[in-house]
Amino acid sequence: MIKLRGHHLFCLLGYRGMGYSKEYAENMTAVHSALRQRPDTLIQIMKGPDYLCAKFPDDQPYHCEDQGIYVRDSEILKRLGLKFGDVLPWREVERRIRVGVVPSDIEVICETCSWRSYGYCEHGVERIIDAVGLREVEQE
Ligand code: SF4
């Protein structure tokens, strides 16, 4: 079971192998690959720092407990009809995104995120709506 906080459900959609450090990206790639290859993998919704935050590098400003990040988590969970502690397969997360999210939601919910301008996350939402799943991460 992979423990994830709300906003990371969206971040995984747009993930293309970039991250805050090599270790952070390797960990995220492992989670992303597991979900892409085995969509029946169970995830549990966490409140606060999760399995991805655990690899946030010590030498960068830690934002994982910022109030704005918690707000983003809550907005996304509300949109997906999920709450802390829920356990569900990744496949069901994708289904909920398909029926409750549109690409332009990223612009609003993730307004302050430094990764947003790449456009990868909107594209990731489009892929889920098109039912083609997560995009394979190209290794460097
Ligand atoms: S814009 Fe930022 S917070 Fe939003 S899904 Fe993308 S990476 Fe995650």
Backbone and ligand atoms as CSV (ligand in chain L), in Angstrom:
chain,resi,resn,atom,element,x,y,z
A,1,MET,N,N,0.852,-1.189,0.000
A,1,MET,CA,C,0.000,0.000,0.000
A,1,MET,C,C,0.893,1.246,0.000
A,2,ILE,N,N,0.544,2.207,-0.853
A,2,ILE,CA,C,1.335,3.430,-0.969
A,2,ILE,C,C,0.549,4.583,-0.331
A,3,LYS,N,N,1.177,5.260,0.609
A,3,LYS,CA,C,0.492,6.346,1.321
A,3,LYS,C,C,0.762,7.680,0.634
A,4,LEU,N,N,-0.310,8.337,0.223
A,4,LEU,CA,C,-0.185,9.586,-0.542
A,4,LEU,C,C,-1.106,10.664,0.005
A,5,ARG,N,N,-0.633,11.896,-0.035
A,5,ARG,CA,C,-1.481,13.027,0.352
A,5,ARG,C,C,-2.230,13.526,-0.883
A,6,GLY,N,N,-3.244,14.365,-0.635
A,6,GLY,CA,C,-4.148,14.751,-1.714
A,6,GLY,C,C,-3.504,15.317,-2.961
A,7,HIS,N,N,-2.642,16.324,-2.799
A,7,HIS,CA,C,-2.167,16.983,-4.029
A,7,HIS,C,C,-1.227,16.090,-4.826
A,8,HIS,N,N,-0.604,15.120,-4.180
A,8,HIS,CA,C,0.281,14.221,-4.931
A,8,HIS,C,C,-0.489,13.300,-5.884
A,9,LEU,N,N,-1.776,13.160,-5.664
A,9,LEU,CA,C,-2.585,12.385,-6.622
A,9,LEU,C,C,-2.562,13.081,-7.976
A,10,PHE,N,N,-2.514,14.420,-7.954
A,10,PHE,CA,C,-2.432,15.183,-9.200
A,10,PHE,C,C,-0.985,15.249,-9.707
A,11,CYS,N,N,-0.034,15.459,-8.797
A,11,CYS,CA,C,1.370,15.591,-9.223
A,11,CYS,C,C,1.821,14.348,-9.995
A,12,LEU,N,N,1.336,13.195,-9.586
A,12,LEU,CA,C,1.743,11.956,-10.271
A,12,LEU,C,C,1.252,11.928,-11.716
A,13,LEU,N,N,0.163,12.635,-12.002
A,13,LEU,CA,C,-0.371,12.647,-13.372
A,13,LEU,C,C,0.592,13.336,-14.328
A,14,GLY,N,N,1.245,14.392,-13.822
A,14,GLY,CA,C,2.115,15.187,-14.689
A,14,GLY,C,C,3.583,14.837,-14.569
A,15,TYR,N,N,3.880,13.866,-13.747
A,15,TYR,CA,C,5.289,13.561,-13.449
A,15,TYR,C,C,6.049,13.072,-14.698
A,16,ARG,N,N,7.225,13.697,-14.919
A,16,ARG,CA,C,8.046,13.302,-16.077
A,16,ARG,C,C,9.482,13.030,-15.683
A,17,GLY,N,N,9.702,12.742,-14.414
A,17,GLY,CA,C,11.050,12.386,-13.976
A,17,GLY,C,C,11.818,13.504,-13.310
A,18,MET,N,N,11.196,14.685,-13.215
A,18,MET,CA,C,11.876,15.800,-12.551
A,18,MET,C,C,11.478,15.808,-11.077
A,19,GLY,N,N,12.362,16.366,-10.244
A,19,GLY,CA,C,12.046,16.426,-8.819
A,19,GLY,C,C,12.995,17.354,-8.096
A,20,TYR,N,N,12.878,17.390,-6.780
A,20,TYR,CA,C,13.675,18.312,-5.984
A,20,TYR,C,C,15.110,17.832,-5.804
A,21,SER,N,N,15.353,16.534,-6.034
A,21,SER,CA,C,16.700,15.975,-5.939
A,21,SER,C,C,16.667,14.629,-6.667
A,22,LYS,N,N,17.852,14.055,-6.861
A,22,LYS,CA,C,17.937,12.749,-7.523
A,22,LYS,C,C,17.180,11.693,-6.703
A,23,GLU,N,N,17.394,11.716,-5.405
A,23,GLU,CA,C,16.748,10.723,-4.539
A,23,GLU,C,C,15.222,10.901,-4.540
A,24,TYR,N,N,14.798,12.171,-4.510
A,24,TYR,CA,C,13.356,12.452,-4.538
A,24,TYR,C,C,12.750,11.904,-5.835
A,25,ALA,N,N,13.426,12.188,-6.958
A,25,ALA,CA,C,12.900,11.770,-8.256
A,25,ALA,C,C,12.911,10.241,-8.394
A,26,GLU,N,N,13.950,9.605,-7.888
A,26,GLU,CA,C,13.999,8.132,-7.983
A,26,GLU,C,C,12.842,7.500,-7.223
A,27,ASN,N,N,12.565,8.042,-6.059
A,27,ASN,CA,C,11.457,7.528,-5.257
A,27,ASN,C,C,10.119,7.762,-5.958
A,28,MET,N,N,9.976,8.954,-6.525
A,28,MET,CA,C,8.709,9.275,-7.202
A,28,MET,C,C,8.548,8.425,-8.460
A,29,THR,N,N,9.648,8.190,-9.148
A,29,THR,CA,C,9.582,7.337,-10.337
A,29,THR,C,C,9.138,5.922,-9.953
A,30,ALA,N,N,9.627,5.424,-8.817
A,30,ALA,CA,C,9.251,4.076,-8.379
A,30,ALA,C,C,7.749,4.005,-8.079
A,31,VAL,N,N,7.237,5.032,-7.393
A,31,VAL,CA,C,5.803,5.059,-7.082
A,31,VAL,C,C,4.992,5.171,-8.380
A,32,HIS,N,N,5.406,6.083,-9.246
A,32,HIS,CA,C,4.712,6.321,-10.509
A,32,HIS,C,C,4.672,5.048,-11.362
A,33,SER,N,N,5.810,4.361,-11.434
A,33,SER,CA,C,5.881,3.128,-12.245
A,33,SER,C,C,4.971,2.055,-11.681
A,34,ALA,N,N,4.944,1.950,-10.359
A,34,ALA,CA,C,4.084,0.938,-9.740
A,34,ALA,C,C,2.620,1.202,-10.095
A,35,LEU,N,N,2.215,2.456,-10.013
A,35,LEU,CA,C,0.810,2.793,-10.287
A,35,LEU,C,C,0.481,2.638,-11.776
A,36,ARG,N,N,1.441,2.993,-12.620
A,36,ARG,CA,C,1.203,2.889,-14.070
A,36,ARG,C,C,1.099,1.423,-14.508
A,37,GLN,N,N,2.007,0.609,-13.977
A,37,GLN,CA,C,2.041,-0.788,-14.412
A,37,GLN,C,C,1.005,-1.654,-13.698
A,38,ARG,N,N,0.664,-1.256,-12.461
A,38,ARG,CA,C,-0.300,-2.055,-11.679
A,38,ARG,C,C,-1.345,-1.110,-11.088
A,39,PRO,N,N,-2.313,-0.697,-11.897
A,39,PRO,CA,C,-3.314,0.267,-11.406
A,39,PRO,C,C,-4.187,-0.271,-10.279
A,40,ASP,N,N,-4.091,-1.559,-9.999
A,40,ASP,CA,C,-4.839,-2.094,-8.851
A,40,ASP,C,C,-4.083,-1.906,-7.544
A,41,THR,N,N,-2.885,-1.332,-7.610
A,41,THR,CA,C,-2.127,-1.036,-6.392
A,41,THR,C,C,-2.970,-0.171,-5.452
A,42,LEU,N,N,-2.994,-0.565,-4.187
A,42,LEU,CA,C,-3.789,0.188,-3.217
A,42,LEU,C,C,-3.022,1.407,-2.732
A,43,ILE,N,N,-3.748,2.493,-2.604
A,43,ILE,CA,C,-3.167,3.677,-1.987
A,43,ILE,C,C,-4.013,4.049,-0.763
A,44,GLN,N,N,-3.371,4.698,0.194
A,44,GLN,CA,C,-4.102,5.224,1.354
A,44,GLN,C,C,-3.897,6.723,1.409
A,45,ILE,N,N,-4.991,7.444,1.639
A,45,ILE,CA,C,-4.924,8.903,1.686
A,45,ILE,C,C,-4.386,9.362,3.041
A,46,MET,N,N,-3.309,10.130,2.983
A,46,MET,CA,C,-2.630,10.619,4.190
A,46,MET,C,C,-3.001,12.066,4.468
A,47,LYS,N,N,-2.923,12.439,5.740
A,47,LYS,CA,C,-2.982,13.855,6.101
A,47,LYS,C,C,-1.539,14.308,6.312
A,48,GLY,N,N,-1.080,15.256,5.528
A,48,GLY,CA,C,0.275,15.759,5.707
A,48,GLY,C,C,1.314,14.931,4.985
A,49,PRO,N,N,2.589,15.093,5.371
A,49,PRO,CA,C,3.707,14.482,4.652
A,49,PRO,C,C,3.529,12.986,4.417
A,50,ASP,N,N,3.832,12.586,3.201
A,50,ASP,CA,C,3.560,11.211,2.781
A,50,ASP,C,C,4.835,10.522,2.297
A,51,TYR,N,N,4.627,9.478,1.540
A,51,TYR,CA,C,5.718,8.655,1.048
A,51,TYR,C,C,6.632,9.437,0.093
A,52,LEU,N,N,6.094,10.424,-0.612
A,52,LEU,CA,C,6.923,11.244,-1.505
A,52,LEU,C,C,7.638,12.345,-0.717
A,53,CYS,N,N,6.939,12.974,0.209
A,53,CYS,CA,C,7.560,14.022,1.045
A,53,CYS,C,C,8.744,13.449,1.831
A,54,ALA,N,N,8.703,12.171,2.131
A,54,ALA,CA,C,9.760,11.547,2.943
A,54,ALA,C,C,11.132,11.694,2.305
A,55,LYS,N,N,11.182,11.912,1.003
A,55,LYS,CA,C,12.469,12.043,0.311
A,55,LYS,C,C,12.775,13.489,-0.059
A,56,PHE,N,N,12.040,14.431,0.520
A,56,PHE,CA,C,12.337,15.836,0.224
A,56,PHE,C,C,13.719,16.164,0.773
A,57,PRO,N,N,14.583,16.771,-0.034
A,57,PRO,CA,C,15.975,16.992,0.399
A,57,PRO,C,C,16.115,17.974,1.563
A,58,ASP,N,N,17.069,17.664,2.430
A,58,ASP,CA,C,17.315,18.484,3.622
A,58,ASP,C,C,17.847,19.870,3.282
A,59,ASP,N,N,18.486,20.000,2.120
A,59,ASP,CA,C,19.151,21.268,1.806
A,59,ASP,C,C,18.262,22.243,1.034
A,60,GLN,N,N,16.945,21.988,1.014
A,60,GLN,CA,C,16.038,22.915,0.330
A,60,GLN,C,C,14.926,23.332,1.294
A,61,PRO,N,N,14.328,24.508,1.047
A,61,PRO,CA,C,13.270,24.976,1.960
A,61,PRO,C,C,12.121,23.968,2.011
A,62,TYR,N,N,11.846,23.480,3.196
A,62,TYR,CA,C,10.811,22.447,3.373
A,62,TYR,C,C,9.429,23.099,3.332
A,63,HIS,N,N,8.610,22.693,2.373
A,63,HIS,CA,C,7.283,23.328,2.260
A,63,HIS,C,C,6.144,22.340,2.524
A,64,CYS,N,N,6.502,21.100,2.847
A,64,CYS,CA,C,5.488,20.036,2.920
A,64,CYS,C,C,4.475,20.229,4.048
A,65,GLU,N,N,4.793,21.119,4.998
A,65,GLU,CA,C,3.837,21.379,6.085
A,65,GLU,C,C,3.274,22.795,5.991
A,66,ASP,N,N,3.479,23.446,4.852
A,66,ASP,CA,C,2.922,24.791,4.683
A,66,ASP,C,C,1.397,24.732,4.631
A,67,GLN,N,N,0.770,25.753,5.170
A,67,GLN,CA,C,-0.690,25.788,5.206
A,67,GLN,C,C,-1.287,25.686,3.801
A,68,GLY,N,N,-0.650,26.391,2.848
A,68,GLY,CA,C,-1.175,26.383,1.484
A,68,GLY,C,C,-1.159,24.996,0.850
A,69,ILE,N,N,-0.213,24.189,1.257
A,69,ILE,CA,C,-0.130,22.826,0.709
A,69,ILE,C,C,-1.263,21.969,1.284
A,70,TYR,N,N,-1.555,22.169,2.563
A,70,TYR,CA,C,-2.688,21.448,3.170
A,70,TYR,C,C,-4.009,21.846,2.502
A,71,VAL,N,N,-4.114,23.139,2.188
A,71,VAL,CA,C,-5.333,23.614,1.510
A,71,VAL,C,C,-5.461,22.928,0.146
A,72,ARG,N,N,-4.334,22.831,-0.567
A,72,ARG,CA,C,-4.346,22.179,-1.889
A,72,ARG,C,C,-4.746,20.711,-1.752
A,73,ASP,N,N,-4.198,20.051,-0.735
A,73,ASP,CA,C,-4.593,18.652,-0.481
A,73,ASP,C,C,-6.112,18.545,-0.326
A,74,SER,N,N,-6.658,19.431,0.525
A,74,SER,CA,C,-8.094,19.357,0.846
A,74,SER,C,C,-8.948,19.613,-0.386
A,75,GLU,N,N,-8.526,20.599,-1.195
A,75,GLU,CA,C,-9.313,20.920,-2.396
A,75,GLU,C,C,-9.380,19.730,-3.332
A,76,ILE,N,N,-8.267,19.062,-3.477
A,76,ILE,CA,C,-8.207,17.935,-4.414
A,76,ILE,C,C,-8.985,16.738,-3.858
A,77,LEU,N,N,-8.859,16.497,-2.569
A,77,LEU,CA,C,-9.609,15.377,-1.980
A,77,LEU,C,C,-11.114,15.635,-2.083
A,78,LYS,N,N,-11.504,16.885,-1.837
A,78,LYS,CA,C,-12.932,17.228,-1.940
A,78,LYS,C,C,-13.421,16.980,-3.364
A,79,ARG,N,N,-12.608,17.381,-4.313
A,79,ARG,CA,C,-12.986,17.211,-5.717
A,79,ARG,C,C,-13.152,15.730,-6.084
A,80,LEU,N,N,-12.357,14.894,-5.426
A,80,LEU,CA,C,-12.393,13.458,-5.748
A,80,LEU,C,C,-13.313,12.676,-4.803
A,81,GLY,N,N,-13.928,13.376,-3.856
A,81,GLY,CA,C,-14.822,12.693,-2.918
A,81,GLY,C,C,-14.068,11.750,-1.992
A,82,LEU,N,N,-12.859,12.152,-1.589
A,82,LEU,CA,C,-12.030,11.306,-0.728
A,82,LEU,C,C,-11.749,12.005,0.597
A,83,LYS,N,N,-11.369,11.197,1.601
A,83,LYS,CA,C,-11.004,11.772,2.904
A,83,LYS,C,C,-9.807,11.021,3.471
A,84,PHE,N,N,-9.211,11.596,4.494
A,84,PHE,CA,C,-8.034,10.982,5.106
A,84,PHE,C,C,-8.358,9.556,5.564
A,85,GLY,N,N,-7.435,8.672,5.315
A,85,GLY,CA,C,-7.597,7.292,5.748
A,85,GLY,C,C,-8.228,6.390,4.703
A,86,ASP,N,N,-8.850,6.973,3.685
A,86,ASP,CA,C,-9.471,6.140,2.648
A,86,ASP,C,C,-8.416,5.271,1.974
A,87,VAL,N,N,-8.811,4.043,1.666
A,87,VAL,CA,C,-7.937,3.116,0.933
A,87,VAL,C,C,-8.662,2.740,-0.357
A,88,LEU,N,N,-7.970,2.862,-1.465
A,88,LEU,CA,C,-8.588,2.546,-2.754
A,88,LEU,C,C,-7.510,2.233,-3.786
A,89,PRO,N,N,-7.865,1.466,-4.828
A,89,PRO,CA,C,-6.870,1.214,-5.874
A,89,PRO,C,C,-6.643,2.463,-6.723
A,90,TRP,N,N,-5.445,2.588,-7.241
A,90,TRP,CA,C,-5.125,3.737,-8.101
A,90,TRP,C,C,-6.130,3.846,-9.257
A,91,ARG,N,N,-6.568,2.731,-9.757
A,91,ARG,CA,C,-7.540,2.710,-10.855
A,91,ARG,C,C,-8.787,3.541,-10.502
A,92,GLU,N,N,-9.189,3.477,-9.233
A,92,GLU,CA,C,-10.375,4.222,-8.784
A,92,GLU,C,C,-10.078,5.728,-8.681
A,93,VAL,N,N,-8.839,6.058,-8.330
A,93,VAL,CA,C,-8.457,7.486,-8.338
A,93,VAL,C,C,-8.616,8.020,-9.763
A,94,GLU,N,N,-8.117,7.249,-10.722
A,94,GLU,CA,C,-8.223,7.689,-12.119
A,94,GLU,C,C,-9.690,7.846,-12.527
A,95,ARG,N,N,-10.536,6.937,-12.096
A,95,ARG,CA,C,-11.961,7.028,-12.460
A,95,ARG,C,C,-12.569,8.316,-11.888
A,96,ARG,N,N,-12.213,8.609,-10.640
A,96,ARG,CA,C,-12.762,9.813,-10.012
A,96,ARG,C,C,-12.256,11.086,-10.697
A,97,ILE,N,N,-11.007,11.066,-11.140
A,97,ILE,CA,C,-10.472,12.207,-11.881
A,97,ILE,C,C,-11.247,12.362,-13.198
A,98,ARG,N,N,-11.504,11.245,-13.827
A,98,ARG,CA,C,-12.184,11.266,-15.136
A,98,ARG,C,C,-13.555,11.935,-15.029
A,99,VAL,N,N,-14.256,11.680,-13.940
A,99,VAL,CA,C,-15.614,12.222,-13.833
A,99,VAL,C,C,-15.675,13.571,-13.108
A,100,GLY,N,N,-14.605,13.931,-12.365
A,100,GLY,CA,C,-14.732,15.135,-11.537
A,100,GLY,C,C,-13.726,16.228,-11.774
A,101,VAL,N,N,-12.812,16.033,-12.727
A,101,VAL,CA,C,-11.724,17.001,-12.905
A,101,VAL,C,C,-11.600,17.361,-14.389
A,102,VAL,N,N,-11.255,18.612,-14.648
A,102,VAL,CA,C,-10.917,19.039,-16.014
A,102,VAL,C,C,-9.514,19.648,-15.971
A,103,PRO,N,N,-8.782,19.633,-17.095
A,103,PRO,CA,C,-7.395,20.117,-17.083
A,103,PRO,C,C,-7.234,21.518,-16.498
A,104,SER,N,N,-8.178,22.406,-16.757
A,104,SER,CA,C,-8.031,23.792,-16.284
A,104,SER,C,C,-8.141,23.902,-14.754
A,105,ASP,N,N,-8.564,22.851,-14.083
A,105,ASP,CA,C,-8.591,22.880,-12.614
A,105,ASP,C,C,-7.183,23.060,-12.050
A,106,ILE,N,N,-6.182,22.577,-12.766
A,106,ILE,CA,C,-4.790,22.695,-12.291
A,106,ILE,C,C,-4.421,24.168,-12.119
A,107,GLU,N,N,-4.837,24.976,-13.084
A,107,GLU,CA,C,-4.509,26.400,-13.060
A,107,GLU,C,C,-5.038,27.066,-11.793
A,108,VAL,N,N,-6.187,26.617,-11.341
A,108,VAL,CA,C,-6.831,27.229,-10.177
A,108,VAL,C,C,-6.307,26.603,-8.877
A,109,ILE,N,N,-6.373,25.293,-8.789
A,109,ILE,CA,C,-6.024,24.613,-7.529
A,109,ILE,C,C,-4.526,24.722,-7.245
A,110,CYS,N,N,-3.725,24.690,-8.286
A,110,CYS,CA,C,-2.263,24.664,-8.122
A,110,CYS,C,C,-1.639,26.008,-8.487
A,111,GLU,N,N,-2.384,27.067,-8.335
A,111,GLU,CA,C,-1.961,28.392,-8.814
A,111,GLU,C,C,-0.520,28.746,-8.431
A,112,THR,N,N,-0.117,28.435,-7.208
A,112,THR,CA,C,1.191,28.897,-6.728
A,112,THR,C,C,2.315,27.876,-6.928
A,113,CYS,N,N,2.048,26.756,-7.563
A,113,CYS,CA,C,3.083,25.720,-7.698
A,113,CYS,C,C,4.111,26.088,-8.778
A,114,SER,N,N,5.370,25.918,-8.439
A,114,SER,CA,C,6.447,26.285,-9.362
A,114,SER,C,C,6.553,25.331,-10.559
A,115,TRP,N,N,5.939,24.166,-10.464
A,115,TRP,CA,C,6.016,23.202,-11.569
A,115,TRP,C,C,4.895,23.411,-12.589
A,116,ARG,N,N,3.909,24.203,-12.229
A,116,ARG,CA,C,2.679,24.280,-13.033
A,116,ARG,C,C,2.933,24.792,-14.456
A,117,SER,N,N,3.885,25.724,-14.605
A,117,SER,CA,C,4.066,26.381,-15.905
A,117,SER,C,C,4.531,25.425,-17.013
A,118,TYR,N,N,5.018,24.257,-16.649
A,118,TYR,CA,C,5.416,23.290,-17.685
A,118,TYR,C,C,4.212,22.787,-18.492
A,119,GLY,N,N,3.052,22.788,-17.843
A,119,GLY,CA,C,1.854,22.290,-18.534
A,119,GLY,C,C,1.710,20.778,-18.483
A,120,TYR,N,N,2.632,20.117,-17.831
A,120,TYR,CA,C,2.599,18.647,-17.794
A,120,TYR,C,C,1.404,18.112,-16.997
A,121,CYS,N,N,1.032,18.850,-15.969
A,121,CYS,CA,C,-0.040,18.341,-15.100
A,121,CYS,C,C,-1.396,18.416,-15.804
A,122,GLU,N,N,-1.633,19.511,-16.538
A,122,GLU,CA,C,-2.859,19.600,-17.340
A,122,GLU,C,C,-2.897,18.451,-18.350
A,123,HIS,N,N,-1.757,18.208,-18.966
A,123,HIS,CA,C,-1.693,17.126,-19.948
A,123,HIS,C,C,-1.956,15.780,-19.279
A,124,GLY,N,N,-1.459,15.641,-18.050
A,124,GLY,CA,C,-1.690,14.401,-17.308
A,124,GLY,C,C,-3.171,14.179,-17.035
A,125,VAL,N,N,-3.881,15.264,-16.703
A,125,VAL,CA,C,-5.331,15.147,-16.482
A,125,VAL,C,C,-6.016,14.731,-17.792
A,126,GLU,N,N,-5.576,15.342,-18.895
A,126,GLU,CA,C,-6.155,14.982,-20.203
A,126,GLU,C,C,-5.994,13.491,-20.482
A,127,ARG,N,N,-4.829,12.963,-20.149
A,127,ARG,CA,C,-4.582,11.530,-20.391
A,127,ARG,C,C,-5.557,10.656,-19.600
A,128,ILE,N,N,-5.827,11.074,-18.367
A,128,ILE,CA,C,-6.749,10.275,-17.552
A,128,ILE,C,C,-8.160,10.369,-18.126
A,129,ILE,N,N,-8.553,11.578,-18.539
A,129,ILE,CA,C,-9.881,11.746,-19.151
A,129,ILE,C,C,-9.986,10.901,-20.415
A,130,ASP,N,N,-8.885,10.820,-21.147
A,130,ASP,CA,C,-8.862,10.001,-22.379
A,130,ASP,C,C,-8.670,8.520,-22.085
A,131,ALA,N,N,-8.559,8.167,-20.808
A,131,ALA,CA,C,-8.429,6.768,-20.364
A,131,ALA,C,C,-7.182,6.071,-20.909
A,132,VAL,N,N,-6.099,6.823,-21.045
A,132,VAL,CA,C,-4.846,6.186,-21.468
A,132,VAL,C,C,-3.850,6.073,-20.299
A,133,GLY,N,N,-4.260,6.496,-19.135
A,133,GLY,CA,C,-3.453,6.280,-17.929
A,133,GLY,C,C,-2.232,7.164,-17.819
A,134,LEU,N,N,-1.371,6.793,-16.890
A,134,LEU,CA,C,-0.162,7.577,-16.638
A,134,LEU,C,C,0.820,7.438,-17.793
A,135,ARG,N,N,1.541,8.514,-18.044
A,135,ARG,CA,C,2.537,8.531,-19.118
A,135,ARG,C,C,3.826,7.874,-18.620
A,136,GLU,N,N,4.436,7.049,-19.447
A,136,GLU,CA,C,5.671,6.391,-19.027
A,136,GLU,C,C,6.772,7.445,-18.852
A,137,VAL,N,N,7.507,7.321,-17.746
A,137,VAL,CA,C,8.592,8.262,-17.474
A,137,VAL,C,C,9.834,7.824,-18.238
A,138,GLU,N,N,10.400,8.757,-19.008
A,138,GLU,CA,C,11.623,8.435,-19.741
A,138,GLU,C,C,12.818,8.615,-18.818
A,139,GLN,N,N,13.598,7.590,-18.658
A,139,GLN,CA,C,14.769,7.658,-17.778
A,139,GLN,C,C,15.887,8.417,-18.475
A,140,GLU,N,N,16.626,9.201,-17.664
A,140,GLU,CA,C,17.760,9.952,-18.233
A,140,GLU,C,C,18.939,9.034,-18.457
L,1,SF4,S1,S,0.919,21.995,-10.628
L,1,SF4,FE1,FE,2.306,21.410,-8.949
L,1,SF4,S2,S,0.995,20.806,-7.200
L,1,SF4,FE2,FE,-0.273,20.870,-9.062
L,1,SF4,S3,S,-0.285,18.761,-9.791
L,1,SF4,FE3,FE,1.366,19.828,-10.855
L,1,SF4,S4,S,3.230,19.490,-9.675
L,1,SF4,FE4,FE,1.474,18.946,-8.372
